[in-house]
Amino acid sequence: MERAVYENDFVLCICTPGYKARFDSRRGGVGTEADLMVPLFQANERKFIPILRVGDWDAATPRYLSGKSRLDLRKYESLLNHLFRRD
């Protein structure tokens, strides 16, 4: 997981209320992921892309991702535009 977070251009964070709860409280695998991601937010916030899968943005987005550009999974075209810098 650590290598993937550092070596890839983008990290897609699939947001759900459960993901938010584990991210914000640093529990389980999501907690480990959060510990890796948080220090990198300042250096390259475009790298981390919150994607809404379930719920609404407020209930599903971790604190550190709440101010970032975010995409609704139901609108996959916007994800492709972001990844290929067509936005």
LUMFIBA-942762 format. One record per atom (N, C-alpha, C): residue number from 0; atom name; x, y, z. Coordinates in Angstrom, 2 decimals. Example, Ala and Ser with C-alpha at 12.3 -4.5 7.8 and 13.67 -1.06 7.14 Angstrom:
% LUMFIBA-942762
SITE; 0; N; 13.19; -5.69; 7.80
SITE; 0; CA; 12.30; -4.50; 7.80
SITE; 0; C; 13.20; -3.30; 7.80
SITE; 1; N; 12.85; -2.25; 7.08
SITE; 1; CA; 13.67; -1.06; 7.14
SITE; 1; C; 12.90; 0.03; 7.87
This chain:
% LUMFIBA-942762
SITE; 0; N; 0.82; -1.18; 0.00
SITE; 0; CA; 0.00; 0.00; 0.00
SITE; 0; C; 0.87; 1.26; 0.00
SITE; 1; N; 1.92; 1.25; 0.81
SITE; 1; CA; 2.79; 2.43; 0.89
SITE; 1; C; 3.43; 2.72; -0.45
SITE; 2; N; 3.96; 1.70; -1.09
SITE; 2; CA; 4.59; 1.90; -2.40
SITE; 2; C; 3.58; 2.44; -3.41
SITE; 3; N; 2.38; 1.91; -3.39
SITE; 3; CA; 1.35; 2.36; -4.33
SITE; 3; C; 1.00; 3.83; -4.12
SITE; 4; N; 0.88; 4.25; -2.87
SITE; 4; CA; 0.54; 5.64; -2.58
SITE; 4; C; 1.64; 6.57; -3.07
SITE; 5; N; 2.88; 6.20; -2.88
SITE; 5; CA; 4.00; 7.06; -3.27
SITE; 5; C; 4.30; 7.01; -4.77
SITE; 6; N; 4.16; 5.87; -5.40
SITE; 6; CA; 4.61; 5.71; -6.78
SITE; 6; C; 3.58; 6.08; -7.84
SITE; 7; N; 2.31; 6.07; -7.51
SITE; 7; CA; 1.30; 6.36; -8.52
SITE; 7; C; 0.98; 7.84; -8.60
SITE; 8; N; 0.54; 8.26; -9.79
SITE; 8; CA; 0.20; 9.67; -10.00
SITE; 8; C; -1.06; 10.07; -9.25
SITE; 9; N; -1.99; 9.13; -9.12
SITE; 9; CA; -3.27; 9.43; -8.47
SITE; 9; C; -3.63; 8.33; -7.49
SITE; 10; N; -4.36; 8.72; -6.45
SITE; 10; CA; -4.94; 7.77; -5.50
SITE; 10; C; -6.43; 8.06; -5.46
SITE; 11; N; -7.23; 7.08; -5.86
SITE; 11; CA; -8.68; 7.23; -5.84
SITE; 11; C; -9.18; 6.78; -4.47
SITE; 12; N; -9.86; 7.65; -3.78
SITE; 12; CA; -10.40; 7.35; -2.45
SITE; 12; C; -11.91; 7.18; -2.60
SITE; 13; N; -12.36; 5.95; -2.53
SITE; 13; CA; -13.77; 5.65; -2.71
SITE; 13; C; -14.48; 5.93; -1.39
SITE; 14; N; -15.26; 6.99; -1.35
SITE; 14; CA; -15.83; 7.51; -0.11
SITE; 14; C; -17.21; 6.92; 0.19
SITE; 15; N; -17.34; 6.44; 1.41
SITE; 15; CA; -18.60; 5.96; 1.98
SITE; 15; C; -18.59; 6.42; 3.44
SITE; 16; N; -19.73; 6.39; 4.11
SITE; 16; CA; -19.73; 6.75; 5.54
SITE; 16; C; -18.78; 5.86; 6.36
SITE; 17; N; -18.71; 4.57; 6.06
SITE; 17; CA; -17.80; 3.69; 6.79
SITE; 17; C; -16.34; 4.03; 6.55
SITE; 18; N; -15.99; 4.38; 5.31
SITE; 18; CA; -14.62; 4.79; 4.98
SITE; 18; C; -14.26; 6.05; 5.77
SITE; 19; N; -15.17; 7.02; 5.79
SITE; 19; CA; -14.92; 8.25; 6.54
SITE; 19; C; -14.66; 7.96; 8.02
SITE; 20; N; -15.49; 7.11; 8.61
SITE; 20; CA; -15.34; 6.79; 10.04
SITE; 20; C; -13.99; 6.14; 10.32
SITE; 21; N; -13.57; 5.20; 9.49
SITE; 21; CA; -12.29; 4.52; 9.71
SITE; 21; C; -11.11; 5.44; 9.41
SITE; 22; N; -11.21; 6.28; 8.38
SITE; 22; CA; -10.15; 7.21; 8.02
SITE; 22; C; -9.95; 8.22; 9.16
SITE; 23; N; -11.04; 8.86; 9.57
SITE; 23; CA; -10.93; 9.91; 10.59
SITE; 23; C; -10.48; 9.38; 11.94
SITE; 24; N; -10.81; 8.13; 12.26
SITE; 24; CA; -10.39; 7.56; 13.55
SITE; 24; C; -9.12; 6.73; 13.43
SITE; 25; N; -8.59; 6.61; 12.20
SITE; 25; CA; -7.36; 5.86; 11.92
SITE; 25; C; -7.48; 4.40; 12.35
SITE; 26; N; -8.58; 3.75; 11.99
SITE; 26; CA; -8.81; 2.35; 12.33
SITE; 26; C; -8.59; 1.46; 11.11
SITE; 27; N; -8.04; 0.27; 11.35
SITE; 27; CA; -7.89; -0.76; 10.33
SITE; 27; C; -7.00; -0.34; 9.18
SITE; 28; N; -7.20; -1.00; 8.04
SITE; 28; CA; -6.40; -0.71; 6.85
SITE; 28; C; -6.60; 0.71; 6.35
SITE; 29; N; -7.81; 1.22; 6.48
SITE; 29; CA; -8.07; 2.60; 6.08
SITE; 29; C; -7.27; 3.56; 6.96
SITE; 30; N; -7.13; 3.22; 8.24
SITE; 30; CA; -6.32; 4.06; 9.13
SITE; 30; C; -4.87; 4.09; 8.71
SITE; 31; N; -4.34; 2.95; 8.29
SITE; 31; CA; -2.96; 2.90; 7.79
SITE; 31; C; -2.84; 3.74; 6.52
SITE; 32; N; -3.82; 3.62; 5.65
SITE; 32; CA; -3.84; 4.41; 4.42
SITE; 32; C; -3.85; 5.90; 4.76
SITE; 33; N; -4.65; 6.29; 5.73
SITE; 33; CA; -4.72; 7.70; 6.14
SITE; 33; C; -3.37; 8.19; 6.65
SITE; 34; N; -2.71; 7.37; 7.45
SITE; 34; CA; -1.39; 7.75; 7.98
SITE; 34; C; -0.38; 7.98; 6.86
SITE; 35; N; -0.50; 7.24; 5.76
SITE; 35; CA; 0.40; 7.42; 4.62
SITE; 35; C; 0.03; 8.65; 3.80
SITE; 36; N; -1.26; 8.90; 3.67
SITE; 36; CA; -1.74; 9.95; 2.78
SITE; 36; C; -1.65; 11.36; 3.36
SITE; 37; N; -1.97; 11.51; 4.62
SITE; 37; CA; -2.07; 12.84; 5.22
SITE; 37; C; -0.80; 13.68; 5.02
SITE; 38; N; 0.39; 13.15; 5.24
SITE; 38; CA; 1.60; 13.98; 5.02
SITE; 38; C; 1.79; 14.39; 3.56
SITE; 39; N; 1.21; 13.65; 2.63
SITE; 39; CA; 1.39; 13.96; 1.21
SITE; 39; C; 0.38; 14.97; 0.68
SITE; 40; N; -0.69; 15.24; 1.43
SITE; 40; CA; -1.72; 16.16; 0.96
SITE; 40; C; -1.17; 17.54; 0.64
SITE; 41; N; -0.32; 18.07; 1.50
SITE; 41; CA; 0.21; 19.41; 1.28
SITE; 41; C; 1.07; 19.49; 0.03
SITE; 42; N; 1.84; 18.46; -0.23
SITE; 42; CA; 2.75; 18.47; -1.37
SITE; 42; C; 2.02; 18.33; -2.71
SITE; 43; N; 0.94; 17.54; -2.73
SITE; 43; CA; 0.28; 17.29; -4.00
SITE; 43; C; -1.18; 16.89; -3.77
SITE; 44; N; -2.02; 17.87; -3.49
SITE; 44; CA; -3.40; 17.53; -3.18
SITE; 44; C; -4.15; 17.03; -4.40
SITE; 45; N; -3.72; 17.34; -5.60
SITE; 45; CA; -4.38; 16.85; -6.82
SITE; 45; C; -4.26; 15.33; -6.95
SITE; 46; N; -3.25; 14.76; -6.32
SITE; 46; CA; -2.99; 13.32; -6.38
SITE; 46; C; -4.15; 12.51; -5.79
SITE; 47; N; -4.81; 13.04; -4.76
SITE; 47; CA; -5.85; 12.31; -4.03
SITE; 47; C; -7.22; 12.75; -4.52
SITE; 48; N; -7.98; 11.81; -5.04
SITE; 48; CA; -9.27; 12.12; -5.64
SITE; 48; C; -10.38; 11.42; -4.86
SITE; 49; N; -11.15; 12.18; -4.08
SITE; 49; CA; -12.29; 11.58; -3.39
SITE; 49; C; -13.40; 11.27; -4.40
SITE; 50; N; -13.93; 10.07; -4.34
SITE; 50; CA; -15.00; 9.65; -5.25
SITE; 50; C; -16.16; 9.15; -4.39
SITE; 51; N; -17.31; 9.78; -4.57
SITE; 51; CA; -18.49; 9.41; -3.79
SITE; 51; C; -19.10; 8.13; -4.34
SITE; 52; N; -19.23; 7.13; -3.47
SITE; 52; CA; -19.86; 5.87; -3.84
SITE; 52; C; -21.21; 5.70; -3.18
SITE; 53; N; -21.30; 6.05; -1.90
SITE; 53; CA; -22.53; 5.87; -1.13
SITE; 53; C; -22.72; 7.07; -0.22
SITE; 54; N; -23.95; 7.47; -0.02
SITE; 54; CA; -24.25; 8.56; 0.91
SITE; 54; C; -24.11; 9.91; 0.25
SITE; 55; N; -23.95; 10.93; 1.09
SITE; 55; CA; -23.70; 12.26; 0.56
SITE; 55; C; -22.28; 12.68; 0.93
SITE; 56; N; -21.82; 13.77; 0.36
SITE; 56; CA; -20.43; 14.18; 0.55
SITE; 56; C; -20.09; 14.40; 2.01
SITE; 57; N; -20.96; 15.07; 2.76
SITE; 57; CA; -20.64; 15.36; 4.16
SITE; 57; C; -20.51; 14.09; 4.99
SITE; 58; N; -21.36; 13.12; 4.73
SITE; 58; CA; -21.35; 11.88; 5.52
SITE; 58; C; -20.26; 10.91; 5.09
SITE; 59; N; -19.73; 11.06; 3.87
SITE; 59; CA; -18.82; 10.07; 3.32
SITE; 59; C; -17.39; 10.54; 3.12
SITE; 60; N; -17.12; 11.83; 3.24
SITE; 60; CA; -15.78; 12.36; 2.93
SITE; 60; C; -14.97; 12.59; 4.20
SITE; 61; N; -13.80; 11.95; 4.33
SITE; 61; CA; -12.93; 12.20; 5.49
SITE; 61; C; -12.52; 13.68; 5.56
SITE; 62; N; -12.23; 14.13; 6.78
SITE; 62; CA; -11.85; 15.54; 6.98
SITE; 62; C; -10.77; 16.01; 6.03
SITE; 63; N; -9.71; 15.24; 5.87
SITE; 63; CA; -8.59; 15.69; 5.05
SITE; 63; C; -8.94; 15.78; 3.57
SITE; 64; N; -9.97; 15.10; 3.15
SITE; 64; CA; -10.36; 15.14; 1.74
SITE; 64; C; -11.51; 16.10; 1.47
SITE; 65; N; -12.09; 16.67; 2.50
SITE; 65; CA; -13.32; 17.44; 2.32
SITE; 65; C; -13.14; 18.70; 1.48
SITE; 66; N; -11.98; 19.31; 1.50
SITE; 66; CA; -11.77; 20.52; 0.71
SITE; 66; C; -11.20; 20.27; -0.67
SITE; 67; N; -11.00; 19.03; -1.03
SITE; 67; CA; -10.36; 18.68; -2.30
SITE; 67; C; -11.38; 18.60; -3.42
SITE; 68; N; -10.88; 18.71; -4.63
SITE; 68; CA; -11.73; 18.48; -5.80
SITE; 68; C; -12.25; 17.05; -5.71
SITE; 69; N; -13.53; 16.86; -5.89
SITE; 69; CA; -14.10; 15.53; -5.72
SITE; 69; C; -15.03; 15.18; -6.87
SITE; 70; N; -15.20; 13.89; -7.06
SITE; 70; CA; -15.98; 13.41; -8.20
SITE; 70; C; -17.05; 12.43; -7.74
SITE; 71; N; -18.18; 12.50; -8.38
SITE; 71; CA; -19.27; 11.59; -8.10
SITE; 71; C; -19.10; 10.37; -9.01
SITE; 72; N; -19.02; 9.18; -8.41
SITE; 72; CA; -18.81; 7.96; -9.18
SITE; 72; C; -19.89; 7.78; -10.24
SITE; 73; N; -21.05; 8.31; -10.00
SITE; 73; CA; -22.12; 8.18; -10.98
SITE; 73; C; -21.85; 9.03; -12.21
SITE; 74; N; -20.83; 9.86; -12.16
SITE; 74; CA; -20.48; 10.72; -13.28
SITE; 74; C; -19.05; 10.40; -13.72
SITE; 75; N; -18.84; 9.19; -14.20
SITE; 75; CA; -17.49; 8.71; -14.49
SITE; 75; C; -16.77; 9.54; -15.54
SITE; 76; N; -17.48; 10.21; -16.39
SITE; 76; CA; -16.84; 11.04; -17.41
SITE; 76; C; -15.99; 12.13; -16.75
SITE; 77; N; -16.46; 12.69; -15.64
SITE; 77; CA; -15.67; 13.71; -14.96
SITE; 77; C; -14.39; 13.12; -14.37
SITE; 78; N; -14.42; 11.86; -13.95
SITE; 78; CA; -13.22; 11.19; -13.47
SITE; 78; C; -12.19; 11.07; -14.60
SITE; 79; N; -12.63; 10.62; -15.75
SITE; 79; CA; -11.71; 10.49; -16.89
SITE; 79; C; -11.12; 11.84; -17.27
SITE; 80; N; -11.92; 12.88; -17.28
SITE; 80; CA; -11.42; 14.22; -17.60
SITE; 80; C; -10.36; 14.66; -16.59
SITE; 81; N; -10.58; 14.35; -15.32
SITE; 81; CA; -9.61; 14.72; -14.29
SITE; 81; C; -8.30; 13.95; -14.46
SITE; 82; N; -8.41; 12.65; -14.65
SITE; 82; CA; -7.22; 11.81; -14.77
SITE; 82; C; -6.37; 12.18; -15.99
SITE; 83; N; -7.03; 12.54; -17.08
SITE; 83; CA; -6.32; 12.87; -18.30
SITE; 83; C; -6.17; 14.37; -18.50
SITE; 84; N; -6.41; 15.12; -17.42
SITE; 84; CA; -6.22; 16.58; -17.39
SITE; 84; C; -6.98; 17.28; -18.51
SITE; 85; N; -8.20; 16.84; -18.74
SITE; 85; CA; -9.05; 17.47; -19.74
SITE; 85; C; -10.04; 18.43; -19.10
SITE; 86; N; -9.86; 18.73; -17.80
SITE; 86; CA; -10.81; 19.63; -17.13
SITE; 86; C; -10.35; 21.05; -17.14
